[in-house]
Amino acid sequence: MQEEKNQGLGKPVRYGQIVKERYNTSWELKDYSGRFEPRTVSAVKKSIRVSPWKLNLIAAQVRRLRVEDARKQMKFSIKRHSSVIDEIIRKTTNLADIRYDLKPAQLEVLKCFVTRATPLKRIKYHSRGRFGKMFRRHSHLNITVGEIDFESKIANAKSKKEKSRWIKWKEEADEAAEEARQERAELDMLRGLDPIEEDGDDDDDDDDDFEEGEKGDIEEAQFEEKKK
């Protein structure tokens, strides 16, 4: 019976065959030159005086968002500790700019999660002279900011509008990267100048002018003495 079913419907496709069709023997996607490895920067802020559950609700608003969009979300958020997340995102973007010359338009929030910190134990007073324990909860905030793979975002866009949006953001990121490259080239050019040599040349010119003026004064004095 099983053989008749297999002959009529065909053999069921195994998962291994599907993997072989989609992937090469080197386990890399077909028509893909190399995997994108984003440059990342991480930061941790410890012992924040807020419950992990409450802070995680705010952290969920910025996960997998661009840095610019994430900071806008935190700017207009009504949550009390949104400024803490905004501050950590700003510091990580500055670190990425210092280490890798990456601008905010090229970055996204890869990870943003909250872990539990050591709570403070306090006394909770009850009636009739009794008391219990009260915990003042604290949290650790972990944020990782990384480079955006625009090519994969554009290729995996689910709609035409989303695709055009990512293309626009890619153009803005390229413009920001080009401006950063020009600024870096100008700084390198300024650093390449040797101020000691320039000062030395100026000093030599001043000495020559001084010697010429001194000779002229001596000649005038000699001419006046001859007249007398």
C-alpha positions in Angstrom: 0.0 0.0 0.0 2.8 2.4 0.8 4.5 1.6 -2.5 1.3 2.4 -4.4 0.9 5.7 -2.6 4.5 6.6 -3.3 4.0 5.7 -7.0 0.8 7.7 -7.2 1.8 10.8 -5.3 5.5 10.6 -5.6 8.1 10.3 -2.9 7.9 12.8 -0.1 10.6 15.5 -0.3 13.0 15.3 2.5 14.3 18.3 4.4 17.9 17.5 3.4 17.0 17.8 -0.3 15.4 21.2 0.2 18.6 22.3 2.0 20.8 21.1 -0.8 18.7 23.0 -3.4 18.8 26.2 -1.5 22.4 26.1 -0.3 25.7 25.1 -1.7 27.9 22.5 -0.2 29.8 25.3 1.7 26.5 26.2 3.4 26.3 29.6 1.9 23.4 31.1 0.0 23.6 30.9 -3.8 24.4 34.0 -5.8 25.7 35.7 -2.6 29.4 36.8 -2.6 29.8 36.9 1.1 27.9 37.3 4.4 27.6 40.7 5.9 29.3 41.1 9.2 28.2 44.3 10.8 30.6 46.3 13.0 28.9 46.6 16.4 29.4 48.6 19.5 27.8 47.6 22.9 27.2 49.5 26.1 25.7 48.6 29.5 24.2 50.9 32.1 24.0 49.1 35.5 21.8 49.5 38.5 19.1 51.7 37.1 16.4 52.5 39.8 13.5 50.9 37.9 11.8 47.6 37.7 13.1 45.3 34.9 9.6 44.7 33.7 8.9 48.4 33.3 12.2 49.2 31.6 11.7 46.3 29.2 8.5 47.8 28.0 10.4 50.9 26.8 13.3 48.8 25.4 10.8 46.9 23.2 10.0 50.2 21.4 13.5 50.6 19.9 14.5 47.1 19.0 15.5 46.6 15.4 15.0 50.3 14.6 17.4 52.7 13.0 19.2 54.8 15.5 17.6 58.0 14.3 14.1 56.5 14.6 14.9 55.0 18.0 15.9 58.4 19.3 12.8 60.0 18.0 10.7 57.3 19.7 12.5 58.0 23.0 12.2 61.8 22.6 8.4 61.7 22.3 7.8 58.8 24.7 5.8 59.5 27.8 7.6 56.9 29.9 9.7 58.3 32.7 13.0 56.3 31.9 13.0 56.8 28.1 15.7 59.4 28.5 18.0 56.7 30.0 17.7 54.6 26.8 18.2 57.7 24.7 21.4 58.6 26.5 22.8 55.1 26.1 22.0 55.0 22.3 23.6 58.4 21.9 26.8 57.2 23.7 27.0 54.0 21.6 26.6 56.0 18.3 29.4 58.3 19.4 31.6 55.3 20.1 30.8 53.8 16.7 31.7 57.2 15.1 35.1 57.2 17.0 36.0 53.6 16.3 34.6 52.9 12.8 33.6 56.4 11.4 30.0 55.2 11.3 27.2 57.9 11.3 23.8 57.5 12.9 22.2 57.1 9.4 24.3 53.9 9.0 23.4 52.3 12.3 20.5 50.4 13.9 19.7 49.0 17.3 20.5 45.3 17.0 19.9 44.4 20.7 18.2 46.2 23.5 17.3 44.1 26.5 17.0 44.4 30.3 18.4 42.1 33.0 17.7 42.0 36.7 20.1 43.7 39.1 20.5 43.2 42.8 17.5 44.7 44.6 17.6 46.7 47.8 15.9 45.1 50.8 13.9 47.4 53.0 11.5 47.1 55.8 7.8 47.2 55.1 5.8 48.2 58.2 2.5 46.6 59.0 -0.1 47.2 61.8 0.2 46.0 65.4 4.0 46.4 65.3 4.6 43.8 62.6 6.8 44.3 59.6 7.8 42.5 56.4 10.3 42.7 53.5 10.1 45.2 50.7 12.3 45.0 47.6 13.4 48.1 45.6 14.1 46.6 42.2 17.0 47.7 39.9 17.9 46.8 36.3 20.8 46.5 33.9 20.3 47.9 30.4 22.2 46.3 27.5 22.3 48.0 24.1 24.1 46.9 20.9 24.3 49.2 17.9 25.5 47.8 14.6 25.9 48.6 10.9 22.8 48.2 8.7 22.9 45.7 5.8 20.9 47.8 3.3 21.2 45.3 0.5 19.5 42.5 2.4 16.9 45.0 3.8 16.0 46.1 0.2 16.0 42.5 -1.1 13.7 41.2 1.7 11.3 44.1 1.6 7.7 42.9 1.7 6.1 45.8 -0.2 7.1 48.3 -2.8 6.7 51.2 -0.3 9.0 49.5 2.2 11.6 48.9 -0.5 11.5 52.6 -1.6 11.9 53.6 2.0 15.0 51.5 2.5 16.5 52.8 -0.8 16.0 56.3 0.4 17.6 55.6 3.7 20.5 53.9 1.9 21.1 57.1 -0.1 21.1 59.2 3.0 23.6 56.8 4.7 25.9 57.0 1.6 25.8 60.8 1.7 26.6 60.8 5.4 29.5 58.4 4.8 30.8 60.5 2.0 30.7 63.6 4.1 32.6 61.8 6.9 35.2 60.6 4.4 35.8 64.1 3.1 36.1 65.5 6.7 38.6 62.7 7.5 40.6 63.5 4.3 40.7 67.2 5.2 41.9 66.4 8.8 44.6 64.1 7.4 45.8 66.8 5.1 46.0 69.3 7.9 47.8 66.8 10.1 50.3 66.2 7.3 51.6 69.8 7.4 54.8 70.4 9.4 54.3 73.7 11.3 58.0 73.7 12.5 59.2 74.0 8.9 56.8 76.8 8.2 57.8 78.7 11.3 61.4 78.2 10.4 60.8 79.6 6.9 59.0 82.6 8.3 61.8 83.2 10.8 64.4 83.1 8.1 62.4 85.6 6.0 62.1 87.9 9.0 65.9 87.6 9.6 66.6 88.5 6.0 64.3 91.5 6.2 66.0 92.6 9.4 69.4 92.3 7.9 68.4 94.3 4.8 66.9 97.1 7.0 70.0 97.2 9.2 72.3 97.6 6.1 70.2 100.4 4.8 70.4 102.3 8.1 74.2 101.9 8.1 74.5 103.2 4.6 72.4 106.2 5.4 74.4 107.0 8.4 77.7 106.8 6.4 76.3 109.1 3.7 75.3 111.8 6.3 78.8 111.7 7.8 80.4 112.3 4.4 78.1 115.3 3.8 79.2 116.8 7.1 
